[in-house]
Amino acid sequence: MARFEMNTAEMASIAAGEMDGLAFLELGMMYAAGRSVEVDRVAAHKWLNIAAARGCRDAIPLRAEIAAEMTTAEIADAQRAARMWLTLH
């Protein structure tokens, strides 16, 4: 069976248009697990933060789990990036 894959920019664009928290959760999980992208805890936290802001409650405990592995500066960077993204979209 063929597998359909999208890059993170395509997913973010679609998610922004649909305002679907689950799409942002998927982006966060991609970065957390390194699926199709390099593992990036800051990006994972950012997308999970956006997912939570868009109403995806499943993102909240996952974000906390990732935050436990991050420095205070990394968390601040992720929160800043999420706020900027939400402001622009």
PDB file of N, CA, C and O in Angstrom:
ATOM      1  N   MET A   1       0.846  -1.172   0.000  1.00  0.00           N
ATOM      2  CA  MET A   1       0.000   0.000   0.000  1.00  0.00           C
ATOM      3  C   MET A   1       0.896   1.242   0.000  1.00  0.00           C
ATOM      4  O   MET A   1       1.889   1.294   0.727  1.00  0.00           O
ATOM      5  N   ALA A   2       0.555   2.212  -0.792  1.00  0.00           N
ATOM      6  CA  ALA A   2       1.316   3.453  -0.864  1.00  0.00           C
ATOM      7  C   ALA A   2       1.147   4.244   0.423  1.00  0.00           C
ATOM      8  O   ALA A   2       0.106   4.197   1.078  1.00  0.00           O
ATOM      9  N   ARG A   3       2.192   4.962   0.759  1.00  0.00           N
ATOM     10  CA  ARG A   3       2.145   5.769   1.974  1.00  0.00           C
ATOM     11  C   ARG A   3       2.225   7.235   1.580  1.00  0.00           C
ATOM     12  O   ARG A   3       3.112   7.638   0.827  1.00  0.00           O
ATOM     13  N   PHE A   4       1.300   8.020   2.088  1.00  0.00           N
ATOM     14  CA  PHE A   4       1.264   9.445   1.797  1.00  0.00           C
ATOM     15  C   PHE A   4       1.955  10.181   2.927  1.00  0.00           C
ATOM     16  O   PHE A   4       1.559  10.059   4.086  1.00  0.00           O
ATOM     17  N   GLU A   5       2.989  10.949   2.596  1.00  0.00           N
ATOM     18  CA  GLU A   5       3.697  11.699   3.620  1.00  0.00           C
ATOM     19  C   GLU A   5       3.715  13.170   3.250  1.00  0.00           C
ATOM     20  O   GLU A   5       3.812  13.533   2.077  1.00  0.00           O
ATOM     21  N   MET A   6       3.622  13.996   4.257  1.00  0.00           N
ATOM     22  CA  MET A   6       3.707  15.439   4.061  1.00  0.00           C
ATOM     23  C   MET A   6       4.840  15.954   4.922  1.00  0.00           C
ATOM     24  O   MET A   6       5.133  15.401   5.982  1.00  0.00           O
ATOM     25  N   ASN A   7       5.474  17.017   4.460  1.00  0.00           N
ATOM     26  CA  ASN A   7       6.504  17.597   5.302  1.00  0.00           C
ATOM     27  C   ASN A   7       5.862  18.505   6.344  1.00  0.00           C
ATOM     28  O   ASN A   7       4.666  18.788   6.279  1.00  0.00           O
ATOM     29  N   THR A   8       6.654  18.955   7.294  1.00  0.00           N
ATOM     30  CA  THR A   8       6.103  19.722   8.410  1.00  0.00           C
ATOM     31  C   THR A   8       5.524  21.053   7.965  1.00  0.00           C
ATOM     32  O   THR A   8       4.548  21.519   8.552  1.00  0.00           O
ATOM     33  N   ALA A   9       6.091  21.673   6.953  1.00  0.00           N
ATOM     34  CA  ALA A   9       5.549  22.950   6.473  1.00  0.00           C
ATOM     35  C   ALA A   9       4.155  22.747   5.885  1.00  0.00           C
ATOM     36  O   ALA A   9       3.256  23.556   6.110  1.00  0.00           O
ATOM     37  N   GLU A  10       3.982  21.662   5.131  1.00  0.00           N
ATOM     38  CA  GLU A  10       2.663  21.361   4.568  1.00  0.00           C
ATOM     39  C   GLU A  10       1.654  21.075   5.668  1.00  0.00           C
ATOM     40  O   GLU A  10       0.516  21.540   5.610  1.00  0.00           O
ATOM     41  N   MET A  11       2.067  20.313   6.666  1.00  0.00           N
ATOM     42  CA  MET A  11       1.152  19.994   7.768  1.00  0.00           C
ATOM     43  C   MET A  11       0.768  21.248   8.537  1.00  0.00           C
ATOM     44  O   MET A  11      -0.396  21.423   8.896  1.00  0.00           O
ATOM     45  N   ALA A  12       1.730  22.118   8.791  1.00  0.00           N
ATOM     46  CA  ALA A  12       1.437  23.347   9.533  1.00  0.00           C
ATOM     47  C   ALA A  12       0.478  24.226   8.749  1.00  0.00           C
ATOM     48  O   ALA A  12      -0.421  24.842   9.322  1.00  0.00           O
ATOM     49  N   SER A  13       0.671  24.282   7.441  1.00  0.00           N
ATOM     50  CA  SER A  13      -0.200  25.092   6.599  1.00  0.00           C
ATOM     51  C   SER A  13      -1.627  24.561   6.619  1.00  0.00           C
ATOM     52  O   SER A  13      -2.579  25.329   6.752  1.00  0.00           O
ATOM     53  N   ILE A  14      -1.771  23.257   6.488  1.00  0.00           N
ATOM     54  CA  ILE A  14      -3.097  22.650   6.521  1.00  0.00           C
ATOM     55  C   ILE A  14      -3.723  22.837   7.892  1.00  0.00           C
ATOM     56  O   ILE A  14      -4.893  23.203   8.001  1.00  0.00           O
ATOM     57  N   ALA A  15      -2.951  22.588   8.931  1.00  0.00           N
ATOM     58  CA  ALA A  15      -3.476  22.709  10.292  1.00  0.00           C
ATOM     59  C   ALA A  15      -3.922  24.132  10.589  1.00  0.00           C
ATOM     60  O   ALA A  15      -4.941  24.340  11.248  1.00  0.00           O
ATOM     61  N   ALA A  16      -3.169  25.106  10.110  1.00  0.00           N
ATOM     62  CA  ALA A  16      -3.541  26.499  10.350  1.00  0.00           C
ATOM     63  C   ALA A  16      -4.873  26.810   9.693  1.00  0.00           C
ATOM     64  O   ALA A  16      -5.701  27.521  10.263  1.00  0.00           O
ATOM     65  N   GLY A  17      -5.080  26.284   8.502  1.00  0.00           N
ATOM     66  CA  GLY A  17      -6.328  26.539   7.805  1.00  0.00           C
ATOM     67  C   GLY A  17      -7.518  25.867   8.450  1.00  0.00           C
ATOM     68  O   GLY A  17      -8.614  26.428   8.475  1.00  0.00           O
ATOM     69  N   GLU A  18      -7.317  24.680   8.967  1.00  0.00           N
ATOM     70  CA  GLU A  18      -8.418  23.926   9.549  1.00  0.00           C
ATOM     71  C   GLU A  18      -8.596  24.185  11.038  1.00  0.00           C
ATOM     72  O   GLU A  18      -9.632  23.833  11.603  1.00  0.00           O
ATOM     73  N   MET A  19      -7.613  24.789  11.678  1.00  0.00           N
ATOM     74  CA  MET A  19      -7.654  25.035  13.116  1.00  0.00           C
ATOM     75  C   MET A  19      -7.875  23.742  13.892  1.00  0.00           C
ATOM     76  O   MET A  19      -8.595  23.729  14.890  1.00  0.00           O
ATOM     77  N   ASP A  20      -7.263  22.666  13.440  1.00  0.00           N
ATOM     78  CA  ASP A  20      -7.450  21.355  14.037  1.00  0.00           C
ATOM     79  C   ASP A  20      -6.326  21.050  15.015  1.00  0.00           C
ATOM     80  O   ASP A  20      -5.173  20.900  14.609  1.00  0.00           O
ATOM     81  N   GLY A  21      -6.649  20.958  16.296  1.00  0.00           N
ATOM     82  CA  GLY A  21      -5.652  20.672  17.313  1.00  0.00           C
ATOM     83  C   GLY A  21      -4.952  19.346  17.108  1.00  0.00           C
ATOM     84  O   GLY A  21      -3.786  19.203  17.477  1.00  0.00           O
ATOM     85  N   LEU A  22      -5.642  18.363  16.524  1.00  0.00           N
ATOM     86  CA  LEU A  22      -5.027  17.057  16.305  1.00  0.00           C
ATOM     87  C   LEU A  22      -3.882  17.124  15.300  1.00  0.00           C
ATOM     88  O   LEU A  22      -2.905  16.387  15.430  1.00  0.00           O
ATOM     89  N   ALA A  23      -3.987  17.988  14.312  1.00  0.00           N
ATOM     90  CA  ALA A  23      -2.903  18.144  13.342  1.00  0.00           C
ATOM     91  C   ALA A  23      -1.667  18.709  14.027  1.00  0.00           C
ATOM     92  O   ALA A  23      -0.548  18.295  13.726  1.00  0.00           O
ATOM     93  N   PHE A  24      -1.859  19.650  14.944  1.00  0.00           N
ATOM     94  CA  PHE A  24      -0.730  20.210  15.683  1.00  0.00           C
ATOM     95  C   PHE A  24      -0.148  19.177  16.643  1.00  0.00           C
ATOM     96  O   PHE A  24       1.063  19.141  16.856  1.00  0.00           O
ATOM     97  N   LEU A  25      -1.001  18.341  17.220  1.00  0.00           N
ATOM     98  CA  LEU A  25      -0.532  17.249  18.074  1.00  0.00           C
ATOM     99  C   LEU A  25       0.379  16.335  17.267  1.00  0.00           C
ATOM    100  O   LEU A  25       1.439  15.930  17.744  1.00  0.00           O
ATOM    101  N   GLU A  26      -0.029  16.011  16.054  1.00  0.00           N
ATOM    102  CA  GLU A  26       0.778  15.151  15.186  1.00  0.00           C
ATOM    103  C   GLU A  26       2.134  15.790  14.891  1.00  0.00           C
ATOM    104  O   GLU A  26       3.157  15.106  14.908  1.00  0.00           O
ATOM    105  N   LEU A  27       2.148  17.085  14.624  1.00  0.00           N
ATOM    106  CA  LEU A  27       3.423  17.772  14.396  1.00  0.00           C
ATOM    107  C   LEU A  27       4.312  17.680  15.629  1.00  0.00           C
ATOM    108  O   LEU A  27       5.506  17.400  15.519  1.00  0.00           O
ATOM    109  N   GLY A  28       3.737  17.913  16.788  1.00  0.00           N
ATOM    110  CA  GLY A  28       4.508  17.814  18.025  1.00  0.00           C
ATOM    111  C   GLY A  28       5.092  16.430  18.222  1.00  0.00           C
ATOM    112  O   GLY A  28       6.245  16.287  18.629  1.00  0.00           O
ATOM    113  N   MET A  29       4.303  15.420  17.937  1.00  0.00           N
ATOM    114  CA  MET A  29       4.771  14.047  18.085  1.00  0.00           C
ATOM    115  C   MET A  29       5.854  13.707  17.067  1.00  0.00           C
ATOM    116  O   MET A  29       6.780  12.955  17.369  1.00  0.00           O
ATOM    117  N   MET A  30       5.740  14.261  15.860  1.00  0.00           N
ATOM    118  CA  MET A  30       6.783  14.047  14.856  1.00  0.00           C
ATOM    119  C   MET A  30       8.125  14.541  15.373  1.00  0.00           C
ATOM    120  O   MET A  30       9.129  13.837  15.268  1.00  0.00           O
ATOM    121  N   TYR A  31       8.147  15.752  15.933  1.00  0.00           N
ATOM    122  CA  TYR A  31       9.397  16.312  16.447  1.00  0.00           C
ATOM    123  C   TYR A  31       9.859  15.606  17.715  1.00  0.00           C
ATOM    124  O   TYR A  31      11.062  15.456  17.926  1.00  0.00           O
ATOM    125  N   ALA A  32       8.945  15.176  18.550  1.00  0.00           N
ATOM    126  CA  ALA A  32       9.317  14.486  19.785  1.00  0.00           C
ATOM    127  C   ALA A  32       9.955  13.124  19.496  1.00  0.00           C
ATOM    128  O   ALA A  32      10.907  12.718  20.161  1.00  0.00           O
ATOM    129  N   ALA A  33       9.418  12.434  18.502  1.00  0.00           N
ATOM    130  CA  ALA A  33       9.875  11.080  18.192  1.00  0.00           C
ATOM    131  C   ALA A  33      10.896  11.025  17.064  1.00  0.00           C
ATOM    132  O   ALA A  33      11.514   9.985  16.839  1.00  0.00           O
ATOM    133  N   GLY A  34      11.079  12.131  16.355  1.00  0.00           N
ATOM    134  CA  GLY A  34      12.000  12.128  15.227  1.00  0.00           C
ATOM    135  C   GLY A  34      11.457  11.392  14.016  1.00  0.00           C
ATOM    136  O   GLY A  34      12.210  10.756  13.279  1.00  0.00           O
ATOM    137  N   ARG A  35      10.141  11.478  13.810  1.00  0.00           N
ATOM    138  CA  ARG A  35       9.529  10.842  12.642  1.00  0.00           C
ATOM    139  C   ARG A  35       9.575  11.807  11.465  1.00  0.00           C
ATOM    140  O   ARG A  35       8.896  12.834  11.474  1.00  0.00           O
ATOM    141  N   SER A  36      10.358  11.485  10.468  1.00  0.00           N
ATOM    142  CA  SER A  36      10.518  12.285   9.245  1.00  0.00           C
ATOM    143  C   SER A  36      11.240  13.605   9.479  1.00  0.00           C
ATOM    144  O   SER A  36      11.438  14.370   8.535  1.00  0.00           O
ATOM    145  N   VAL A  37      11.635  13.885  10.708  1.00  0.00           N
ATOM    146  CA  VAL A  37      12.391  15.095  11.060  1.00  0.00           C
ATOM    147  C   VAL A  37      13.391  14.724  12.150  1.00  0.00           C
ATOM    148  O   VAL A  37      13.281  13.667  12.772  1.00  0.00           O
ATOM    149  N   GLU A  38      14.363  15.599  12.374  1.00  0.00           N
ATOM    150  CA  GLU A  38      15.280  15.408  13.499  1.00  0.00           C
ATOM    151  C   GLU A  38      14.517  15.623  14.800  1.00  0.00           C
ATOM    152  O   GLU A  38      13.608  16.452  14.856  1.00  0.00           O
ATOM    153  N   VAL A  39      14.876  14.889  15.839  1.00  0.00           N
ATOM    154  CA  VAL A  39      14.274  15.120  17.150  1.00  0.00           C
ATOM    155  C   VAL A  39      14.589  16.548  17.574  1.00  0.00           C
ATOM    156  O   VAL A  39      15.743  16.975  17.540  1.00  0.00           O
ATOM    157  N   ASP A  40      13.560  17.280  17.972  1.00  0.00           N
ATOM    158  CA  ASP A  40      13.711  18.676  18.388  1.00  0.00           C
ATOM    159  C   ASP A  40      12.679  18.945  19.483  1.00  0.00           C
ATOM    160  O   ASP A  40      11.500  19.159  19.201  1.00  0.00           O
ATOM    161  N   ARG A  41      13.141  18.929  20.735  1.00  0.00           N
ATOM    162  CA  ARG A  41      12.214  19.103  21.857  1.00  0.00           C
ATOM    163  C   ARG A  41      11.572  20.480  21.862  1.00  0.00           C
ATOM    164  O   ARG A  41      10.408  20.615  22.236  1.00  0.00           O
ATOM    165  N   VAL A  42      12.311  21.503  21.453  1.00  0.00           N
ATOM    166  CA  VAL A  42      11.743  22.859  21.424  1.00  0.00           C
ATOM    167  C   VAL A  42      10.593  22.916  20.421  1.00  0.00           C
ATOM    168  O   VAL A  42       9.522  23.437  20.731  1.00  0.00           O
ATOM    169  N   ALA A  43      10.812  22.383  19.229  1.00  0.00           N
ATOM    170  CA  ALA A  43       9.748  22.364  18.220  1.00  0.00           C
ATOM    171  C   ALA A  43       8.585  21.487  18.679  1.00  0.00           C
ATOM    172  O   ALA A  43       7.424  21.840  18.473  1.00  0.00           O
ATOM    173  N   ALA A  44       8.888  20.349  19.298  1.00  0.00           N
ATOM    174  CA  ALA A  44       7.824  19.469  19.793  1.00  0.00           C
ATOM    175  C   ALA A  44       6.967  20.196  20.816  1.00  0.00           C
ATOM    176  O   ALA A  44       5.739  20.144  20.747  1.00  0.00           O
ATOM    177  N   HIS A  45       7.600  20.870  21.763  1.00  0.00           N
ATOM    178  CA  HIS A  45       6.872  21.610  22.802  1.00  0.00           C
ATOM    179  C   HIS A  45       6.036  22.711  22.165  1.00  0.00           C
ATOM    180  O   HIS A  45       4.883  22.918  22.542  1.00  0.00           O
ATOM    181  N   LYS A  46       6.619  23.420  21.195  1.00  0.00           N
ATOM    182  CA  LYS A  46       5.896  24.494  20.501  1.00  0.00           C
ATOM    183  C   LYS A  46       4.604  23.966  19.883  1.00  0.00           C
ATOM    184  O   LYS A  46       3.531  24.525  20.113  1.00  0.00           O
ATOM    185  N   TRP A  47       4.703  22.883  19.094  1.00  0.00           N
ATOM    186  CA  TRP A  47       3.518  22.367  18.407  1.00  0.00           C
ATOM    187  C   TRP A  47       2.508  21.769  19.375  1.00  0.00           C
ATOM    188  O   TRP A  47       1.302  21.871  19.151  1.00  0.00           O
ATOM    189  N   LEU A  48       2.983  21.149  20.443  1.00  0.00           N
ATOM    190  CA  LEU A  48       2.057  20.619  21.449  1.00  0.00           C
ATOM    191  C   LEU A  48       1.368  21.753  22.193  1.00  0.00           C
ATOM    192  O   LEU A  48       0.200  21.638  22.563  1.00  0.00           O
ATOM    193  N   ASN A  49       2.084  22.841  22.412  1.00  0.00           N
ATOM    194  CA  ASN A  49       1.493  24.028  23.035  1.00  0.00           C
ATOM    195  C   ASN A  49       0.375  24.584  22.146  1.00  0.00           C
ATOM    196  O   ASN A  49      -0.698  24.938  22.634  1.00  0.00           O
ATOM    197  N   ILE A  50       0.635  24.654  20.859  1.00  0.00           N
ATOM    198  CA  ILE A  50      -0.364  25.143  19.907  1.00  0.00           C
ATOM    199  C   ILE A  50      -1.552  24.177  19.851  1.00  0.00           C
ATOM    200  O   ILE A  50      -2.704  24.606  19.788  1.00  0.00           O
ATOM    201  N   ALA A  51      -1.267  22.880  19.874  1.00  0.00           N
ATOM    202  CA  ALA A  51      -2.353  21.886  19.881  1.00  0.00           C
ATOM    203  C   ALA A  51      -3.249  22.086  21.094  1.00  0.00           C
ATOM    204  O   ALA A  51      -4.474  22.052  20.979  1.00  0.00           O
ATOM    205  N   ALA A  52      -2.640  22.295  22.252  1.00  0.00           N
ATOM    206  CA  ALA A  52      -3.418  22.520  23.474  1.00  0.00           C
ATOM    207  C   ALA A  52      -4.236  23.799  23.363  1.00  0.00           C
ATOM    208  O   ALA A  52      -5.391  23.844  23.785  1.00  0.00           O
ATOM    209  N   ALA A  53      -3.635  24.835  22.795  1.00  0.00           N
ATOM    210  CA  ALA A  53      -4.346  26.108  22.622  1.00  0.00           C
ATOM    211  C   ALA A  53      -5.520  25.961  21.660  1.00  0.00           C
ATOM    212  O   ALA A  53      -6.502  26.696  21.758  1.00  0.00           O
ATOM    213  N   ARG A  54      -5.418  25.017  20.736  1.00  0.00           N
ATOM    214  CA  ARG A  54      -6.489  24.768  19.767  1.00  0.00           C
ATOM    215  C   ARG A  54      -7.492  23.728  20.267  1.00  0.00           C
ATOM    216  O   ARG A  54      -8.342  23.257  19.511  1.00  0.00           O
ATOM    217  N   GLY A  55      -7.382  23.377  21.543  1.00  0.00           N
ATOM    218  CA  GLY A  55      -8.393  22.525  22.151  1.00  0.00           C
ATOM    219  C   GLY A  55      -8.085  21.047  22.235  1.00  0.00           C
ATOM    220  O   GLY A  55      -8.955  20.259  22.605  1.00  0.00           O
ATOM    221  N   CYS A  56      -6.873  20.650  21.903  1.00  0.00           N
ATOM    222  CA  CYS A  56      -6.505  19.235  21.966  1.00  0.00           C
ATOM    223  C   CYS A  56      -5.973  18.915  23.367  1.00  0.00           C
ATOM    224  O   CYS A  56      -4.809  19.175  23.669  1.00  0.00           O
ATOM    225  N   ARG A  57      -6.818  18.362  24.199  1.00  0.00           N
ATOM    226  CA  ARG A  57      -6.436  18.049  25.584  1.00  0.00           C
ATOM    227  C   ARG A  57      -5.353  16.968  25.665  1.00  0.00           C
ATOM    228  O   ARG A  57      -4.588  16.936  26.628  1.00  0.00           O
ATOM    229  N   ASP A  58      -5.281  16.096  24.678  1.00  0.00           N
ATOM    230  CA  ASP A  58      -4.260  15.046  24.680  1.00  0.00           C
ATOM    231  C   ASP A  58      -2.849  15.616  24.620  1.00  0.00           C
ATOM    232  O   ASP A  58      -1.896  14.948  25.021  1.00  0.00           O
ATOM    233  N   ALA A  59      -2.704  16.837  24.125  1.00  0.00           N
ATOM    234  CA  ALA A  59      -1.386  17.449  24.006  1.00  0.00           C
ATOM    235  C   ALA A  59      -0.816  17.873  25.357  1.00  0.00           C
ATOM    236  O   ALA A  59       0.403  17.965  25.507  1.00  0.00           O
ATOM    237  N   ILE A  60      -1.665  18.128  26.326  1.00  0.00           N
ATOM    238  CA  ILE A  60      -1.216  18.687  27.606  1.00  0.00           C
ATOM    239  C   ILE A  60      -0.257  17.755  28.355  1.00  0.00           C
ATOM    240  O   ILE A  60       0.828  18.199  28.731  1.00  0.00           O
ATOM    241  N   PRO A  61      -0.606  16.488  28.588  1.00  0.00           N
ATOM    242  CA  PRO A  61       0.352  15.629  29.302  1.00  0.00           C
ATOM    243  C   PRO A  61       1.609  15.332  28.484  1.00  0.00           C
ATOM    244  O   PRO A  61       2.688  15.150  29.049  1.00  0.00           O
ATOM    245  N   LEU A  62       1.476  15.281  27.167  1.00  0.00           N
ATOM    246  CA  LEU A  62       2.649  15.049  26.317  1.00  0.00           C
ATOM    247  C   LEU A  62       3.605  16.232  26.387  1.00  0.00           C
ATOM    248  O   LEU A  62       4.822  16.058  26.442  1.00  0.00           O
ATOM    249  N   ARG A  63       3.044  17.431  26.385  1.00  0.00           N
ATOM    250  CA  ARG A  63       3.863  18.644  26.512  1.00  0.00           C
ATOM    251  C   ARG A  63       4.593  18.641  27.851  1.00  0.00           C
ATOM    252  O   ARG A  63       5.772  18.990  27.911  1.00  0.00           O
ATOM    253  N   ALA A  64       3.915  18.257  28.914  1.00  0.00           N
ATOM    254  CA  ALA A  64       4.540  18.204  30.243  1.00  0.00           C
ATOM    255  C   ALA A  64       5.667  17.173  30.279  1.00  0.00           C
ATOM    256  O   ALA A  64       6.703  17.400  30.903  1.00  0.00           O
ATOM    257  N   GLU A  65       5.461  16.052  29.616  1.00  0.00           N
ATOM    258  CA  GLU A  65       6.483  15.006  29.570  1.00  0.00           C
ATOM    259  C   GLU A  65       7.739  15.503  28.859  1.00  0.00           C
ATOM    260  O   GLU A  65       8.855  15.259  29.317  1.00  0.00           O
ATOM    261  N   ILE A  66       7.553  16.188  27.757  1.00  0.00           N
ATOM    262  CA  ILE A  66       8.693  16.732  27.021  1.00  0.00           C
ATOM    263  C   ILE A  66       9.364  17.844  27.822  1.00  0.00           C
ATOM    264  O   ILE A  66      10.591  17.930  27.856  1.00  0.00           O
ATOM    265  N   ALA A  67       8.570  18.690  28.461  1.00  0.00           N
ATOM    266  CA  ALA A  67       9.116  19.795  29.257  1.00  0.00           C
ATOM    267  C   ALA A  67      10.010  19.283  30.380  1.00  0.00           C
ATOM    268  O   ALA A  67      10.966  19.956  30.765  1.00  0.00           O
ATOM    269  N   ALA A  68       9.710  18.105  30.907  1.00  0.00           N
ATOM    270  CA  ALA A  68      10.519  17.532  31.983  1.00  0.00           C
ATOM    271  C   ALA A  68      11.944  17.219  31.526  1.00  0.00           C
ATOM    272  O   ALA A  68      12.846  17.081  32.352  1.00  0.00           O
ATOM    273  N   GLU A  69      12.145  17.107  30.216  1.00  0.00           N
ATOM    274  CA  GLU A  69      13.462  16.809  29.649  1.00  0.00           C
ATOM    275  C   GLU A  69      14.154  18.057  29.110  1.00  0.00           C
ATOM    276  O   GLU A  69      15.242  17.964  28.541  1.00  0.00           O
ATOM    277  N   MET A  70      13.535  19.224  29.284  1.00  0.00           N
ATOM    278  CA  MET A  70      14.050  20.467  28.706  1.00  0.00           C
ATOM    279  C   MET A  70      14.595  21.397  29.786  1.00  0.00           C
ATOM    280  O   MET A  70      14.222  21.307  30.956  1.00  0.00           O
ATOM    281  N   THR A  71      15.485  22.289  29.366  1.00  0.00           N
ATOM    282  CA  THR A  71      15.959  23.330  30.271  1.00  0.00           C
ATOM    283  C   THR A  71      14.924  24.450  30.322  1.00  0.00           C
ATOM    284  O   THR A  71      14.024  24.521  29.485  1.00  0.00           O
ATOM    285  N   THR A  72      15.066  25.313  31.306  1.00  0.00           N
ATOM    286  CA  THR A  72      14.172  26.464  31.416  1.00  0.00           C
ATOM    287  C   THR A  72      14.267  27.342  30.171  1.00  0.00           C
ATOM    288  O   THR A  72      13.255  27.855  29.695  1.00  0.00           O
ATOM    289  N   ALA A  73      15.468  27.514  29.649  1.00  0.00           N
ATOM    290  CA  ALA A  73      15.664  28.336  28.447  1.00  0.00           C
ATOM    291  C   ALA A  73      14.990  27.705  27.232  1.00  0.00           C
ATOM    292  O   ALA A  73      14.395  28.411  26.418  1.00  0.00           O
ATOM    293  N   GLU A  74      15.076  26.387  27.103  1.00  0.00           N
ATOM    294  CA  GLU A  74      14.421  25.710  25.979  1.00  0.00           C
ATOM    295  C   GLU A  74      12.905  25.861  26.054  1.00  0.00           C
ATOM    296  O   GLU A  74      12.248  26.090  25.039  1.00  0.00           O
ATOM    297  N   ILE A  75      12.355  25.732  27.255  1.00  0.00           N
ATOM    298  CA  ILE A  75      10.907  25.895  27.427  1.00  0.00           C
ATOM    299  C   ILE A  75      10.497  27.317  27.066  1.00  0.00           C
ATOM    300  O   ILE A  75       9.484  27.525  26.399  1.00  0.00           O
ATOM    301  N   ALA A  76      11.283  28.291  27.505  1.00  0.00           N
ATOM    302  CA  ALA A  76      10.983  29.691  27.178  1.00  0.00           C
ATOM    303  C   ALA A  76      11.022  29.910  25.671  1.00  0.00           C
ATOM    304  O   ALA A  76      10.165  30.605  25.125  1.00  0.00           O
ATOM    305  N   ASP A  77      12.010  29.323  24.993  1.00  0.00           N
ATOM    306  CA  ASP A  77      12.098  29.442  23.531  1.00  0.00           C
ATOM    307  C   ASP A  77      10.873  28.826  22.857  1.00  0.00           C
ATOM    308  O   ASP A  77      10.321  29.402  21.920  1.00  0.00           O
ATOM    309  N   ALA A  78      10.453  27.664  23.333  1.00  0.00           N
ATOM    310  CA  ALA A  78       9.288  26.989  22.755  1.00  0.00           C
ATOM    311  C   ALA A  78       8.020  27.799  22.974  1.00  0.00           C
ATOM    312  O   ALA A  78       7.194  27.921  22.069  1.00  0.00           O
ATOM    313  N   GLN A  79       7.864  28.348  24.160  1.00  0.00           N
ATOM    314  CA  GLN A  79       6.677  29.153  24.451  1.00  0.00           C
ATOM    315  C   GLN A  79       6.655  30.426  23.612  1.00  0.00           C
ATOM    316  O   GLN A  79       5.604  30.844  23.126  1.00  0.00           O
ATOM    317  N   ARG A  80       7.818  31.033  23.450  1.00  0.00           N
ATOM    318  CA  ARG A  80       7.918  32.244  22.629  1.00  0.00           C
ATOM    319  C   ARG A  80       7.551  31.933  21.180  1.00  0.00           C
ATOM    320  O   ARG A  80       6.820  32.689  20.539  1.00  0.00           O
ATOM    321  N   ALA A  81       8.064  30.818  20.673  1.00  0.00           N
ATOM    322  CA  ALA A  81       7.774  30.420  19.289  1.00  0.00           C
ATOM    323  C   ALA A  81       6.286  30.118  19.107  1.00  0.00           C
ATOM    324  O   ALA A  81       5.702  30.473  18.084  1.00  0.00           O
ATOM    325  N   ALA A  82       5.676  29.468  20.090  1.00  0.00           N
ATOM    326  CA  ALA A  82       4.241  29.163  20.003  1.00  0.00           C
ATOM    327  C   ALA A  82       3.418  30.445  20.017  1.00  0.00           C
ATOM    328  O   ALA A  82       2.475  30.591  19.239  1.00  0.00           O
ATOM    329  N   ARG A  83       3.775  31.371  20.901  1.00  0.00           N
ATOM    330  CA  ARG A  83       3.043  32.652  20.944  1.00  0.00           C
ATOM    331  C   ARG A  83       3.166  33.393  19.621  1.00  0.00           C
ATOM    332  O   ARG A  83       2.187  33.950  19.124  1.00  0.00           O
ATOM    333  N   MET A  84       4.364  33.399  19.051  1.00  0.00           N
ATOM    334  CA  MET A  84       4.578  34.088  17.780  1.00  0.00           C
ATOM    335  C   MET A  84       3.736  33.436  16.683  1.00  0.00           C
ATOM    336  O   MET A  84       3.091  34.129  15.896  1.00  0.00           O
ATOM    337  N   TRP A  85       3.746  32.106  16.635  1.00  0.00           N
ATOM    338  CA  TRP A  85       2.975  31.403  15.612  1.00  0.00           C
ATOM    339  C   TRP A  85       1.487  31.698  15.771  1.00  0.00           C
ATOM    340  O   TRP A  85       0.799  31.975  14.789  1.00  0.00           O
ATOM    341  N   LEU A  86       0.992  31.641  16.996  1.00  0.00           N
ATOM    342  CA  LEU A  86      -0.429  31.905  17.238  1.00  0.00           C
ATOM    343  C   LEU A  86      -0.802  33.344  16.896  1.00  0.00           C
ATOM    344  O   LEU A  86      -1.910  33.604  16.426  1.00  0.00           O
ATOM    345  N   THR A  87       0.106  34.267  17.127  1.00  0.00           N
ATOM    346  CA  THR A  87      -0.143  35.671  16.790  1.00  0.00           C
ATOM    347  C   THR A  87      -0.253  35.858  15.276  1.00  0.00           C
ATOM    348  O   THR A  87      -1.078  36.635  14.796  1.00  0.00           O
ATOM    349  N   LEU A  88       0.580  35.146  14.541  1.00  0.00           N
ATOM    350  CA  LEU A  88       0.607  35.290  13.082  1.00  0.00           C
ATOM    351  C   LEU A  88      -0.479  34.485  12.371  1.00  0.00           C
ATOM    352  O   LEU A  88      -0.812  34.772  11.221  1.00  0.00           O
ATOM    353  N   HIS A  89      -1.025  33.493  13.041  1.00  0.00           N
ATOM    354  CA  HIS A  89      -2.024  32.636  12.392  1.00  0.00           C
ATOM    355  C   HIS A  89      -3.308  32.725  13.151  1.00  0.00           C
ATOM    356  O   HIS A  89      -4.290  32.081  12.780  1.00  0.00           O
TER     357      HIS A  89
END
